């Protein structure tokens, strides 16, 4: 009789859990393609921001030896303007282009290691300011999204993050474990400060000084709520930080499908899978904020040593970081993980769009095309 009562209580308890779980937690998700467009160019065009009122994409074109051009593209793929703004002229910047984004009014913010510039859609300079910084980051090879917010929702209190997401902030730092991950600047206040100490990360006690080159912040900002969604390259937690108070709002545990190094109590460069001096290990890559409280984390799976050897025989420049086959997506909602690893259609996610959509640069390594293809995919419940 006692066993029967225990089983009955347990059944009722499990039934109540099932009944009151959020609907999201009971659903499976997939990426459904709803649109595709082409950009007719032989150069690589990477789109990283979107301006809904006019249906415009913002990004950059890599002209290799000629440098990066700021590029604006229509929804159908037509390039409106593409121009290299690096130089010595009064409307140009003289350093690397770290970050780009649309302003609230549809102008273009451009961040360098020293200056913040504002251009109109014709790339005519409207403002140029030098900002305070406690350390310069030079982001070579491509621009990251520019993250800004209005502290305490005051329009005159414009603040922005000067640490590009995914950039190697601690390269050359003797002991990064004593540092903070995010730097915020405010030009009108002539101020710069840092938040998010490395010491508060869940893996902190296992982090060895030797990983300073490959340990960096991954984040996105909800500028309407002044919330920072942040993790690091080697991490099992997404942290929500209120940028008005710099306090942690909540934390989400990440259960990756494949991320073996996070189970190790000694995260050192020697314990990371590698081939000669090339890292083969898993890394968190990007975070995207979607609608209705949905958050997406993109991470890169570890590639087996033997598989990597075969790949570089065919392509000496191969790296699994650039191979869509090793990229995976995990969805979260209301501080809970919703999904296991989701496969991403062959390509790379470049940004989130309104309506729970993701923009993916479609890249098929088996086909060499004379144009750039993008697909818009909606996150849907199966």
C-alpha positions as CSV (number, residue, x, y, z in Angstrom):
1,X,0.0,0.0,0.0
2,X,2.8,2.4,0.9
3,X,4.5,1.8,-2.5
4,X,1.2,2.4,-4.3
5,X,0.8,5.8,-2.5
6,X,4.4,6.8,-3.4
7,X,3.8,5.9,-7.1
8,X,0.5,7.8,-7.1
9,X,2.1,10.9,-5.6
10,X,5.0,10.7,-8.1
11,X,2.6,10.3,-11.0
12,X,0.6,13.4,-9.9
13,X,3.8,15.4,-9.4
14,X,5.1,14.6,-12.9
15,X,1.6,15.3,-14.4
16,X,1.6,18.8,-12.8
17,X,5.1,19.5,-14.2
18,X,4.0,18.5,-17.6
19,X,0.8,20.6,-17.4
20,X,2.5,23.8,-16.3
21,X,5.6,23.7,-18.4
22,X,5.8,26.5,-21.0
23,X,4.6,25.6,-24.4
24,X,8.0,26.3,-25.9
25,X,9.5,23.5,-23.8
26,X,7.1,20.9,-25.3
27,X,8.0,21.8,-28.9
28,X,10.6,20.9,-31.5
29,X,12.1,23.6,-33.6
30,X,13.5,23.9,-37.1
31,X,14.9,26.5,-39.5
32,X,12.5,26.9,-42.4
33,X,13.7,28.9,-45.5
34,X,11.2,31.6,-46.5
35,X,13.3,33.6,-48.9
36,X,16.5,33.8,-50.9
37,X,18.4,36.6,-52.7
38,X,21.6,37.1,-54.6
39,X,24.2,39.8,-54.6
40,X,25.9,40.0,-57.9
41,X,29.6,40.4,-57.0
42,X,32.7,38.3,-57.0
43,X,33.8,39.8,-53.7
44,X,32.7,38.5,-50.3
45,X,29.8,40.6,-48.9
46,X,29.0,40.1,-45.2
47,X,25.7,41.6,-44.0
48,X,25.5,42.3,-40.2
49,X,22.6,44.7,-39.6
50,X,19.2,45.5,-40.9
51,X,17.0,48.6,-41.0
52,X,13.3,47.5,-41.1
53,X,11.7,50.9,-42.0
54,X,13.5,50.9,-45.4
55,X,14.3,47.3,-45.9
56,X,18.0,47.8,-46.0
57,X,21.0,45.6,-45.0
58,X,24.3,46.9,-43.8
59,X,27.6,45.1,-44.0
60,X,31.0,45.2,-45.6
61,X,32.7,44.0,-48.7
62,X,36.2,42.5,-48.4
63,X,38.3,43.7,-51.3
64,X,41.4,42.0,-49.8
65,X,44.5,44.1,-50.5
66,X,42.2,47.2,-51.1
67,X,40.6,46.7,-47.7
68,X,37.0,46.8,-46.4
69,X,34.2,48.8,-48.0
70,X,31.0,49.8,-46.1
71,X,28.2,48.3,-48.1
72,X,24.4,48.9,-48.1
73,X,22.2,46.4,-49.9
74,X,18.5,46.3,-50.7
75,X,16.3,43.3,-49.6
76,X,16.4,42.0,-53.2
77,X,20.2,42.0,-53.2
78,X,20.9,45.2,-55.1
79,X,24.0,47.1,-53.8
80,X,23.1,50.7,-53.2
81,X,26.6,51.9,-52.2
82,X,29.9,50.3,-51.3
83,X,32.8,52.5,-50.4
84,X,36.1,52.2,-48.6
85,X,36.2,55.0,-46.0
86,X,39.7,54.3,-44.7
87,X,42.2,57.0,-45.4
88,X,43.5,60.4,-44.4
89,X,40.7,62.6,-45.6
90,X,38.4,64.6,-43.3
91,X,35.5,62.1,-43.7
92,X,37.6,59.0,-43.4
93,X,39.0,56.9,-40.6
94,X,42.7,56.0,-40.3
95,X,42.5,52.7,-38.5
96,X,40.7,49.3,-38.6
97,X,36.9,49.2,-39.0
98,X,35.9,47.3,-35.8
99,X,32.1,47.6,-35.8
100,X,29.1,48.7,-37.9
101,X,25.4,49.2,-37.4
102,X,22.4,51.3,-38.4
103,X,21.5,54.1,-36.0
104,X,17.9,54.5,-34.8
105,X,17.3,57.0,-37.7
106,X,18.9,54.8,-40.4
107,X,22.3,56.5,-40.4
108,X,25.5,54.4,-40.1
109,X,27.6,54.0,-37.0
110,X,31.3,53.0,-37.7
111,X,33.6,52.2,-34.8
112,X,37.4,52.1,-35.0
113,X,39.8,51.5,-32.1
114,X,40.0,55.3,-31.5
115,X,36.9,56.9,-33.0
116,X,33.2,56.7,-33.4
117,X,31.9,58.0,-36.8
118,X,28.3,58.6,-38.0
119,X,27.6,58.6,-41.8
120,X,24.4,59.1,-43.7
121,X,23.3,56.5,-46.3
122,X,25.5,58.1,-48.9
123,X,28.4,57.7,-46.6
124,X,28.8,61.4,-46.0
125,X,30.2,62.1,-42.6
126,X,27.8,63.7,-40.0
127,X,29.8,63.3,-36.8
128,X,33.2,62.1,-35.7
129,X,34.3,61.7,-32.1
130,X,37.3,60.3,-30.2
131,X,36.2,58.1,-27.3
132,X,37.9,57.1,-24.0
133,X,39.2,53.5,-23.8
134,X,41.1,51.4,-21.3
135,X,42.6,49.3,-24.1
136,X,42.5,49.3,-27.9
137,X,41.3,46.3,-29.9
138,X,42.2,46.1,-33.6
139,X,39.8,43.8,-35.4
140,X,41.3,42.7,-38.7
141,X,39.5,40.8,-41.4
142,X,35.9,42.0,-40.9
143,X,33.6,44.3,-38.9
144,X,31.3,43.1,-36.0
145,X,27.9,44.5,-35.1
146,X,28.1,47.8,-33.2
147,X,26.2,47.6,-29.9
148,X,24.8,50.7,-28.2
149,X,22.1,51.6,-25.7
150,X,20.7,54.5,-23.8
151,X,21.5,54.3,-20.2
152,X,18.3,54.5,-18.1
153,X,16.4,55.2,-21.3
154,X,17.7,58.7,-21.5
155,X,18.2,59.7,-25.2
156,X,21.1,62.0,-24.3
157,X,22.9,59.2,-22.4
158,X,24.3,57.3,-25.4
159,X,26.6,54.5,-24.4
160,X,28.3,51.9,-26.6
161,X,30.4,48.8,-26.2
162,X,34.0,49.1,-27.6
163,X,34.8,45.4,-27.2
164,X,33.7,43.7,-30.5
165,X,31.9,40.4,-29.9
166,X,34.2,37.5,-30.8
167,X,37.4,39.6,-30.7
168,X,40.5,38.4,-29.0
169,X,40.5,40.9,-26.1
170,X,43.2,39.3,-24.0
171,X,45.9,38.6,-26.6
172,X,49.2,39.3,-24.9
173,X,47.7,39.9,-21.5
174,X,49.8,38.2,-18.8
175,X,46.8,37.2,-16.5
176,X,43.4,37.6,-18.2
177,X,41.8,35.9,-15.2
178,X,42.0,39.2,-13.3
179,X,40.3,41.2,-16.1
180,X,36.8,42.1,-17.2
181,X,35.2,41.1,-20.5
182,X,33.2,44.1,-21.7
183,X,34.2,47.8,-22.0
184,X,31.6,50.5,-22.3
185,X,32.2,54.1,-23.4
186,X,30.2,57.3,-23.2
187,X,31.5,60.3,-25.3
188,X,29.5,63.0,-23.7
189,X,30.6,61.9,-20.2
190,X,34.2,61.4,-21.5
191,X,34.0,58.1,-19.6
192,X,35.0,54.4,-20.0
193,X,34.4,51.5,-17.7
194,X,34.5,47.8,-17.7
195,X,31.9,45.1,-16.6
196,X,31.6,41.3,-16.4
197,X,34.7,40.1,-14.6
198,X,36.2,36.9,-15.8
199,X,36.2,35.8,-12.2
200,X,32.4,35.5,-12.3
201,X,32.3,33.0,-15.2
202,X,31.2,29.5,-14.1
203,X,34.5,27.9,-15.5
204,X,36.7,30.5,-13.8
205,X,38.5,28.1,-11.4
206,X,39.4,25.8,-14.3
207,X,40.8,28.5,-16.7
208,X,44.5,28.4,-17.2
209,X,46.5,31.5,-18.2
210,X,47.6,29.8,-21.4
211,X,44.2,30.2,-23.1
212,X,44.3,34.0,-23.1
213,X,44.6,34.1,-26.9
214,X,41.4,32.1,-27.4
215,X,39.2,33.3,-24.5
216,X,36.9,36.2,-25.5
217,X,33.4,37.6,-25.0
218,X,30.4,36.6,-27.1
219,X,27.4,38.8,-26.8
220,X,24.4,40.7,-28.2
221,X,22.6,43.7,-26.8
222,X,18.8,44.4,-26.5
223,X,19.1,48.2,-26.7
224,X,15.4,48.8,-26.0
225,X,15.7,47.1,-22.6
226,X,19.5,47.8,-22.0
227,X,20.2,44.1,-21.5
228,X,23.4,42.4,-22.4
229,X,23.2,38.7,-23.3
230,X,26.8,37.4,-22.9
231,X,28.9,34.2,-22.7
232,X,32.5,33.5,-23.7
233,X,34.2,31.4,-26.2
234,X,34.7,28.6,-23.6
235,X,31.6,28.7,-21.4
236,X,28.5,26.8,-20.4
237,X,26.4,29.8,-19.3
238,X,24.6,32.7,-20.9
239,X,24.4,35.7,-18.5
240,X,21.8,38.5,-18.7
241,X,23.3,41.8,-17.4
242,X,21.3,45.0,-16.8
243,X,23.4,47.7,-18.5
244,X,21.8,50.4,-16.4
245,X,23.0,48.9,-13.2
246,X,25.7,46.5,-14.5
247,X,24.1,43.8,-12.3
248,X,23.4,40.2,-13.4
249,X,19.7,39.7,-14.0
250,X,19.7,35.9,-14.6
251,X,21.8,33.0,-15.9
252,X,21.0,30.2,-18.3
253,X,22.9,26.9,-18.2
254,X,24.1,25.7,-21.7
255,X,24.0,22.0,-22.4
256,X,26.0,21.7,-25.7
257,X,25.8,18.6,-27.8
258,X,29.6,18.4,-28.1
259,X,31.9,20.5,-26.0
260,X,34.2,18.1,-24.2
261,X,36.7,20.7,-22.8
262,X,34.0,22.2,-20.6
263,X,33.9,18.8,-18.7
264,X,37.6,19.2,-17.9
265,X,38.7,20.6,-14.5
266,X,41.8,22.1,-16.2
267,X,41.0,24.2,-19.3
268,X,44.5,24.7,-20.7
269,X,45.9,25.1,-24.2
270,X,47.5,21.7,-23.9
271,X,44.1,20.0,-23.2
272,X,42.4,21.6,-26.3
273,X,42.3,19.4,-29.3
274,X,44.7,20.7,-31.9
275,X,46.7,19.9,-35.1
276,X,50.2,21.4,-34.8
277,X,49.3,25.0,-33.9
278,X,45.7,24.9,-35.2
279,X,42.8,24.6,-32.7
280,X,40.3,21.8,-33.5
281,X,38.2,22.3,-30.3
282,X,34.7,23.5,-29.8
283,X,33.9,27.2,-29.3
284,X,30.9,29.4,-28.7
285,X,30.6,31.6,-31.7
286,X,27.6,34.1,-31.7
287,X,24.5,35.0,-29.8
288,X,21.3,36.2,-31.4
289,X,18.2,37.8,-29.8
290,X,15.0,36.9,-31.5
291,X,11.4,37.8,-30.6
292,X,9.2,36.8,-27.6
293,X,12.2,36.1,-25.3
294,X,13.9,33.7,-27.6
295,X,17.7,33.6,-27.6
296,X,19.9,31.6,-30.0
297,X,23.4,30.5,-29.4
298,X,25.6,29.4,-32.3
299,X,28.6,27.3,-31.5
300,X,31.3,25.3,-33.4
301,X,31.7,21.6,-32.7
302,X,35.1,20.0,-32.3
303,X,36.5,18.3,-35.5
304,X,38.2,14.9,-35.1
305,X,41.9,14.9,-35.7
306,X,41.7,12.4,-38.6
307,X,38.9,14.2,-40.3
308,X,40.9,17.4,-40.2
309,X,43.9,15.7,-41.7
310,X,41.8,14.5,-44.7
311,X,40.3,18.0,-45.2
312,X,43.6,19.8,-45.4
313,X,44.9,17.3,-47.9
314,X,42.2,18.6,-50.3
315,X,42.3,22.2,-49.1
316,X,45.4,23.4,-47.2
317,X,43.5,26.5,-46.1
318,X,40.7,24.5,-44.5
319,X,39.6,25.3,-41.0
320,X,36.5,23.9,-39.3
321,X,35.6,27.3,-38.0
322,X,34.7,28.3,-41.6
323,X,32.9,25.0,-42.3
324,X,29.1,25.2,-41.9
325,X,29.0,21.4,-41.2
326,X,30.5,22.1,-37.8
327,X,28.2,24.9,-36.8
328,X,25.2,24.2,-34.5
329,X,22.4,26.3,-33.0
330,X,20.7,26.0,-29.6
331,X,17.5,27.9,-28.6
332,X,16.6,29.3,-25.2
333,X,13.5,30.9,-23.7
334,X,12.7,32.4,-20.3
335,X,16.0,31.2,-18.8
336,X,15.6,27.7,-20.1
337,X,17.2,25.7,-22.9
338,X,14.6,24.6,-25.4
339,X,16.5,22.5,-27.9
340,X,19.4,20.2,-28.3
341,X,21.8,21.0,-31.2
342,X,20.0,22.2,-34.4
343,X,21.8,21.8,-37.7
344,X,22.2,25.0,-39.7
345,X,21.6,24.9,-43.5
346,X,24.9,25.1,-45.4
347,X,26.0,28.6,-44.6
348,X,26.7,31.0,-41.8
349,X,24.2,32.9,-39.7
350,X,25.0,36.6,-39.9
351,X,22.2,38.3,-38.0
352,X,18.7,38.0,-36.5
353,X,15.7,39.7,-38.2
354,X,12.2,40.6,-36.9
355,X,9.7,37.8,-36.8
356,X,12.0,35.1,-35.4
357,X,14.1,35.0,-38.6
358,X,17.8,34.5,-39.2
359,X,19.8,35.7,-42.2
360,X,22.2,33.0,-43.4
361,X,25.0,33.5,-45.9
362,X,24.6,30.4,-48.0
363,X,27.9,28.8,-48.8
364,X,28.3,25.5,-50.6
365,X,31.9,24.4,-50.5
366,X,31.3,22.1,-53.5
367,X,30.2,24.8,-55.8
368,X,32.0,28.0,-56.8
369,X,29.5,30.7,-57.7
370,X,30.0,34.2,-59.3
371,X,27.5,35.8,-56.8
372,X,26.8,35.8,-53.1
373,X,23.7,34.1,-51.9
374,X,21.7,34.8,-48.7
375,X,18.7,33.0,-47.3
376,X,16.2,34.1,-44.7
377,X,15.1,31.3,-42.4
378,X,12.3,31.4,-39.8
379,X,12.6,29.6,-36.5
380,X,9.4,27.5,-36.4
381,X,7.9,24.8,-34.2
382,X,7.6,21.4,-35.9
